[in-house]
Amino acid sequence: ESGSEDIDILPNGLAFISSGLKYPGLHSFAPDKPGEIFLMDLNEDNPRAVELRISRGFDLASFNPHGISTYVD
């Protein structure tokens, strides 16, 4: 809906996508909507992005993701 800002793909084919960046001077298609993180399994025949639920207690109203990285241990 508001586009993705960044994507990080793990070796197993899972992709994490950040969305909802709000930046001064950059048009926002959903200015009142908080940022989101999506998960997409690229191994599926018809992959689709699924919004991940963010833990309670997190300040979701000010979540403004710019980029995304993963760490595999």
Helices and strands as residue ranges (DSSP letters): E 4-9, E 14-19, E 36-41, E 50-51, G 60-62
